[in-house]
Amino acid sequence: MNQKLRHCYDQIHQILGKDIEPYESVELVDRYRQYWKPMSKIRVILLAESHVFTNDDDRKIKIPHIPNLPGYETQYAKFVYCLGYGERLLTGNSSHPKRDGTPQFWKILYSCNNRIQDKNDFHPVLSRTEYEQRVKNKINLLLCLQQNGIWLVDSSIVALYNNREKPNKSIISSVIRKSWDYYTHSIVAEADPDYVICVGKTVAHVLKNDIENLVGNRYTVLYQPNAHLLSEEHMANFRQYSRICC
């Protein structure tokens, strides 16, 4: 057991109580994150809010062995680093959630490895591409990001989204603060990134001073990809990811 992660979880439990995500899911998500951590210099950290609530039944869904990903996790999690999230045909499980996946985050990840001109550029990792090729594209993208030093880190170790519902802003801020103070700060500090992109205004609002203490002015704050923006504004954000990361 990751004692530091567990201690952080216990601190957050005091805020969320019975509504907190199971610890086993938090630990699973952390293992997924560590799997895709760049092996050499970390150039850019994408600092997001959190993954999506993963319950005990979700974790019973199996991810098949993927030949070119040795040691990859075999439990499903509602997290973009889990290839089964949003890919029902990959798990082949009748219990696979009917609504899952975060195509908007795949757009972010794709933007971090490709120059974006228009919405059609995202097709390789979205539903318009056939399943088998799409999964291959996703794997290749994650491997490229890992090699190029791009890493997704959530400011909250526990899920803030459960059935598309979120706690109020005060609770979210408190959970992000606890997570940062007891766990995430050390992860980001140890990574020593060249640059940080805050994915979401809430993350920046809570952690702005801390981020500046770590990287100075080498950070950018962008709206969440599901924010209520014009399509042109979203495209401008995706191009910003490209400019920073590519």
C-alpha positions as a Markdown table, in Angstrom:
| # | Residue | x | y | z |
|---|---|---|---|---|
| 1 | Met | 0.0 | 0.0 | 0.0 |
| 2 | Asn | 1.1 | 3.5 | -0.8 |
| 3 | Gln | 1.1 | 4.9 | 2.8 |
| 4 | Lys | 1.3 | 8.5 | 1.7 |
| 5 | Leu | -1.6 | 8.1 | -0.7 |
| 6 | Arg | -3.6 | 6.4 | 2.0 |
| 7 | His | -2.9 | 9.1 | 4.5 |
| 8 | Cys | -4.0 | 11.7 | 2.0 |
| 9 | Tyr | -7.2 | 9.7 | 1.4 |
| 10 | Asp | -8.0 | 9.6 | 5.1 |
| 11 | Gln | -7.7 | 13.4 | 5.3 |
| 12 | Ile | -10.1 | 13.8 | 2.4 |
| 13 | His | -12.5 | 11.3 | 4.0 |
| 14 | Gln | -13.0 | 13.8 | 6.8 |
| 15 | Ile | -14.4 | 16.2 | 4.1 |
| 16 | Leu | -16.4 | 13.8 | 1.9 |
| 17 | Gly | -17.5 | 11.2 | 4.4 |
| 18 | Lys | -19.5 | 8.3 | 3.0 |
| 19 | Asp | -19.6 | 9.9 | -0.5 |
| 20 | Ile | -15.9 | 9.4 | -1.0 |
| 21 | Glu | -14.7 | 7.0 | -3.8 |
| 22 | Pro | -13.3 | 3.6 | -2.6 |
| 23 | Tyr | -9.7 | 3.8 | -1.7 |
| 24 | Glu | -9.0 | 0.8 | -4.0 |
| 25 | Ser | -10.1 | 2.9 | -7.0 |
| 26 | Val | -7.9 | 5.8 | -5.9 |
| 27 | Glu | -5.0 | 3.4 | -5.7 |
| 28 | Leu | -5.8 | 1.9 | -9.1 |
| 29 | Val | -6.0 | 5.3 | -10.8 |
| 30 | Asp | -2.6 | 6.2 | -9.2 |
| 31 | Arg | -1.1 | 3.0 | -10.7 |
| 32 | Tyr | -2.4 | 4.0 | -14.1 |
| 33 | Arg | -0.9 | 7.4 | -13.7 |
| 34 | Gln | 2.5 | 6.0 | -12.7 |
| 35 | Tyr | 2.4 | 3.6 | -15.6 |
| 36 | Trp | 2.3 | 6.5 | -18.1 |
| 37 | Lys | 4.8 | 8.7 | -16.3 |
| 38 | Pro | 7.6 | 9.8 | -18.6 |
| 39 | Met | 10.7 | 7.8 | -18.0 |
| 40 | Ser | 13.1 | 10.7 | -18.5 |
| 41 | Lys | 12.7 | 14.5 | -18.3 |
| 42 | Ile | 9.1 | 15.7 | -17.7 |
| 43 | Arg | 8.6 | 18.7 | -19.9 |
| 44 | Val | 4.9 | 19.5 | -19.3 |
| 45 | Ile | 2.5 | 18.5 | -16.6 |
| 46 | Leu | -1.2 | 18.7 | -17.4 |
| 47 | Leu | -2.7 | 19.5 | -14.0 |
| 48 | Ala | -6.4 | 18.6 | -14.1 |
| 49 | Glu | -9.1 | 18.4 | -11.4 |
| 50 | Ser | -9.8 | 14.6 | -11.1 |
| 51 | His | -10.8 | 11.4 | -12.7 |
| 52 | Val | -14.4 | 10.1 | -12.6 |
| 53 | Phe | -15.8 | 8.1 | -9.7 |
| 54 | Thr | -15.0 | 4.4 | -10.0 |
| 55 | Asn | -16.9 | 2.1 | -7.8 |
| 56 | Asp | -16.2 | -1.5 | -6.7 |
| 57 | Asp | -18.2 | -3.0 | -9.5 |
| 58 | Asp | -16.4 | -1.0 | -12.1 |
| 59 | Arg | -13.1 | -2.4 | -11.0 |
| 60 | Lys | -14.4 | -5.9 | -11.7 |
| 61 | Ile | -14.5 | -5.2 | -15.4 |
| 62 | Lys | -11.3 | -6.6 | -16.9 |
| 63 | Ile | -8.9 | -5.0 | -19.4 |
| 64 | Pro | -7.5 | -7.7 | -21.7 |
| 65 | His | -3.8 | -8.2 | -22.1 |
| 66 | Ile | -2.3 | -5.6 | -24.5 |
| 67 | Pro | 0.9 | -7.2 | -26.0 |
| 68 | Asn | 2.9 | -4.0 | -26.4 |
| 69 | Leu | 2.1 | -2.7 | -22.9 |
| 70 | Pro | 3.8 | -5.0 | -20.5 |
| 71 | Gly | 2.5 | -4.7 | -16.9 |
| 72 | Tyr | -0.5 | -2.7 | -17.9 |
| 73 | Glu | -3.4 | -2.7 | -15.4 |
| 74 | Thr | -6.2 | -5.2 | -15.9 |
| 75 | Gln | -8.9 | -3.5 | -13.9 |
| 76 | Tyr | -11.2 | -0.9 | -15.4 |
| 77 | Ala | -11.1 | 2.7 | -14.1 |
| 78 | Lys | -13.0 | 5.8 | -15.2 |
| 79 | Phe | -9.8 | 7.5 | -16.1 |
| 80 | Val | -8.4 | 8.5 | -19.5 |
| 81 | Tyr | -5.2 | 6.6 | -18.9 |
| 82 | Cys | -7.3 | 3.4 | -18.7 |
| 83 | Leu | -7.8 | 2.3 | -22.3 |
| 84 | Gly | -11.0 | 0.5 | -21.4 |
| 85 | Tyr | -12.6 | 3.8 | -20.4 |
| 86 | Gly | -14.9 | 4.7 | -23.3 |
| 87 | Glu | -14.0 | 1.5 | -25.2 |
| 88 | Arg | -16.8 | -1.1 | -24.6 |
| 89 | Leu | -15.5 | -3.4 | -27.3 |
| 90 | Leu | -12.1 | -3.6 | -25.6 |
| 91 | Thr | -13.6 | -4.9 | -22.3 |
| 92 | Gly | -16.3 | -6.9 | -24.0 |
| 93 | Asn | -18.1 | -6.9 | -20.6 |
| 94 | Ser | -21.9 | -6.6 | -20.4 |
| 95 | Ser | -21.4 | -4.6 | -17.2 |
| 96 | His | -19.4 | -2.0 | -18.9 |
| 97 | Pro | -21.0 | 1.4 | -18.1 |
| 98 | Lys | -23.4 | 2.6 | -20.8 |
| 99 | Arg | -22.1 | 6.2 | -20.7 |
| 100 | Asp | -18.3 | 6.4 | -20.2 |
| 101 | Gly | -15.2 | 7.9 | -21.7 |
| 102 | Thr | -13.9 | 11.4 | -22.0 |
| 103 | Pro | -13.4 | 12.3 | -25.7 |
| 104 | Gln | -12.7 | 15.9 | -24.8 |
| 105 | Phe | -9.6 | 14.8 | -22.8 |
| 106 | Trp | -8.4 | 12.7 | -25.7 |
| 107 | Lys | -8.6 | 15.9 | -27.8 |
| 108 | Ile | -6.3 | 17.5 | -25.2 |
| 109 | Leu | -3.9 | 14.7 | -25.3 |
| 110 | Tyr | -4.0 | 14.6 | -29.1 |
| 111 | Ser | -3.3 | 18.3 | -29.2 |
| 112 | Cys | -0.2 | 17.8 | -27.0 |
| 113 | Asn | 1.3 | 15.7 | -29.7 |
| 114 | Asn | -0.1 | 17.2 | -32.9 |
| 115 | Arg | -0.6 | 20.6 | -34.6 |
| 116 | Ile | -4.3 | 21.2 | -34.7 |
| 117 | Gln | -6.0 | 23.0 | -37.5 |
| 118 | Asp | -9.6 | 22.0 | -37.2 |
| 119 | Lys | -12.0 | 19.5 | -35.5 |
| 120 | Asn | -11.3 | 16.8 | -38.1 |
| 121 | Asp | -7.7 | 16.5 | -36.9 |
| 122 | Phe | -9.1 | 14.6 | -33.8 |
| 123 | His | -10.7 | 11.8 | -35.8 |
| 124 | Pro | -7.9 | 9.2 | -35.2 |
| 125 | Val | -8.8 | 9.0 | -31.5 |
| 126 | Leu | -12.6 | 9.5 | -31.7 |
| 127 | Ser | -15.5 | 7.4 | -32.7 |
| 128 | Arg | -15.4 | 8.1 | -36.4 |
| 129 | Thr | -12.3 | 5.8 | -36.6 |
| 130 | Glu | -13.0 | 2.1 | -36.4 |
| 131 | Tyr | -12.5 | 0.5 | -33.0 |
| 132 | Glu | -9.3 | -1.5 | -33.6 |
| 133 | Gln | -7.5 | 1.3 | -35.3 |
| 134 | Arg | -8.7 | 3.8 | -32.8 |
| 135 | Val | -7.3 | 1.8 | -29.8 |
| 136 | Lys | -4.0 | 1.4 | -31.7 |
| 137 | Asn | -4.0 | 5.2 | -32.2 |
| 138 | Lys | -4.7 | 5.8 | -28.6 |
| 139 | Ile | -1.9 | 3.5 | -27.5 |
| 140 | Asn | 0.6 | 5.1 | -29.9 |
| 141 | Leu | -0.5 | 8.6 | -28.7 |
| 142 | Leu | 0.1 | 7.7 | -25.0 |
| 143 | Leu | 3.5 | 6.2 | -25.8 |
| 144 | Cys | 4.5 | 9.3 | -27.7 |
| 145 | Leu | 3.4 | 11.6 | -24.9 |
| 146 | Gln | 5.3 | 9.4 | -22.4 |
| 147 | Gln | 8.4 | 9.6 | -24.6 |
| 148 | Asn | 8.0 | 13.4 | -25.1 |
| 149 | Gly | 7.7 | 14.1 | -21.4 |
| 150 | Ile | 4.0 | 15.0 | -21.2 |
| 151 | Trp | 2.2 | 13.8 | -18.1 |
| 152 | Leu | -1.4 | 14.1 | -16.9 |
| 153 | Val | -1.6 | 14.6 | -13.1 |
| 154 | Asp | -4.9 | 15.2 | -11.2 |
| 155 | Ser | -4.8 | 17.8 | -8.4 |
| 156 | Ser | -7.4 | 15.7 | -6.5 |
| 157 | Ile | -6.5 | 12.1 | -5.8 |
| 158 | Val | -10.2 | 11.2 | -5.4 |
| 159 | Ala | -12.9 | 11.5 | -8.0 |
| 160 | Leu | -14.9 | 14.8 | -7.9 |
| 161 | Tyr | -17.4 | 13.6 | -10.5 |
| 162 | Asn | -20.0 | 10.9 | -9.7 |
| 163 | Asn | -22.7 | 10.2 | -12.3 |
| 164 | Arg | -21.8 | 13.6 | -13.9 |
| 165 | Glu | -22.5 | 15.3 | -10.5 |
| 166 | Lys | -20.0 | 17.4 | -8.6 |
| 167 | Pro | -19.9 | 18.7 | -5.0 |
| 168 | Asn | -20.2 | 22.4 | -4.4 |
| 169 | Lys | -17.3 | 24.6 | -5.2 |
| 170 | Ser | -16.3 | 25.0 | -1.6 |
| 171 | Ile | -16.0 | 21.2 | -1.1 |
| 172 | Ile | -14.1 | 20.8 | -4.4 |
| 173 | Ser | -11.6 | 23.5 | -3.4 |
| 174 | Ser | -11.1 | 21.9 | 0.0 |
| 175 | Val | -10.5 | 18.5 | -1.5 |
| 176 | Ile | -8.0 | 19.9 | -4.0 |
| 177 | Arg | -6.2 | 21.7 | -1.3 |
| 178 | Lys | -6.0 | 18.5 | 0.9 |
| 179 | Ser | -4.9 | 16.4 | -2.0 |
| 180 | Trp | -2.2 | 18.9 | -2.9 |
| 181 | Asp | -0.9 | 19.4 | 0.6 |
| 182 | Tyr | -0.7 | 15.7 | 1.5 |
| 183 | Tyr | 0.2 | 14.1 | -1.9 |
| 184 | Thr | 0.1 | 15.9 | -5.2 |
| 185 | His | 2.5 | 18.7 | -4.4 |
| 186 | Ser | 5.2 | 16.2 | -3.8 |
| 187 | Ile | 4.4 | 14.4 | -7.0 |
| 188 | Val | 4.7 | 17.6 | -9.1 |
| 189 | Ala | 7.7 | 18.9 | -7.2 |
| 190 | Glu | 9.6 | 15.6 | -7.7 |
| 191 | Ala | 8.7 | 15.6 | -11.4 |
| 192 | Asp | 10.3 | 19.1 | -11.7 |
| 193 | Pro | 8.5 | 20.0 | -14.9 |
| 194 | Asp | 9.6 | 22.7 | -17.3 |
| 195 | Tyr | 6.0 | 23.8 | -17.6 |
| 196 | Val | 2.5 | 23.3 | -16.1 |
| 197 | Ile | -0.8 | 23.6 | -17.8 |
| 198 | Cys | -3.7 | 24.0 | -15.4 |
| 199 | Val | -6.7 | 22.3 | -17.0 |
| 200 | Gly | -9.5 | 24.3 | -15.4 |
| 201 | Lys | -9.9 | 27.6 | -13.6 |
| 202 | Thr | -10.7 | 25.9 | -10.3 |
| 203 | Val | -7.3 | 24.2 | -10.2 |
| 204 | Ala | -5.6 | 27.5 | -10.8 |
| 205 | His | -7.8 | 29.4 | -8.3 |
| 206 | Val | -6.8 | 27.0 | -5.5 |
| 207 | Leu | -3.2 | 26.3 | -6.4 |
| 208 | Lys | -1.9 | 29.4 | -8.2 |
| 209 | Asn | 0.5 | 30.5 | -5.5 |
| 210 | Asp | 1.8 | 26.9 | -5.1 |
| 211 | Ile | 2.3 | 26.4 | -8.8 |
| 212 | Glu | 4.2 | 29.7 | -9.1 |
| 213 | Asn | 6.4 | 28.7 | -6.2 |
| 214 | Leu | 7.3 | 25.6 | -8.2 |
| 215 | Val | 7.7 | 26.8 | -11.8 |
| 216 | Gly | 7.5 | 30.6 | -11.6 |
| 217 | Asn | 5.7 | 32.0 | -14.5 |
| 218 | Arg | 6.1 | 28.9 | -16.6 |
| 219 | Tyr | 2.5 | 27.9 | -16.5 |
| 220 | Thr | -0.7 | 28.5 | -18.4 |
| 221 | Val | -4.4 | 28.3 | -17.3 |
| 222 | Leu | -6.9 | 26.9 | -19.8 |
| 223 | Tyr | -10.6 | 26.2 | -19.5 |
| 224 | Gln | -11.8 | 22.7 | -19.0 |
| 225 | Pro | -12.7 | 21.1 | -22.3 |
| 226 | Asn | -16.3 | 20.7 | -21.3 |
| 227 | Ala | -16.6 | 24.4 | -20.4 |
| 228 | His | -19.4 | 26.4 | -22.0 |
| 229 | Leu | -17.3 | 28.1 | -24.8 |
| 230 | Leu | -17.8 | 28.7 | -28.5 |
| 231 | Ser | -16.3 | 26.0 | -30.7 |
| 232 | Glu | -13.8 | 28.6 | -31.9 |
| 233 | Glu | -12.7 | 29.2 | -28.3 |
| 234 | His | -12.2 | 25.5 | -27.7 |
| 235 | Met | -10.1 | 25.2 | -30.8 |
| 236 | Ala | -8.0 | 28.1 | -29.7 |
| 237 | Asn | -7.3 | 26.2 | -26.4 |
| 238 | Phe | -6.4 | 23.0 | -28.3 |
| 239 | Arg | -4.0 | 25.0 | -30.4 |
| 240 | Gln | -2.5 | 26.4 | -27.2 |
| 241 | Tyr | -1.8 | 22.9 | -26.0 |
| 242 | Ser | 0.0 | 22.2 | -29.3 |
| 243 | Arg | 2.1 | 25.4 | -29.1 |
| 244 | Ile | 3.3 | 24.6 | -25.6 |
| 245 | Cys | 3.8 | 20.8 | -25.9 |
| 246 | Cys | 4.8 | 20.2 | -29.5 |
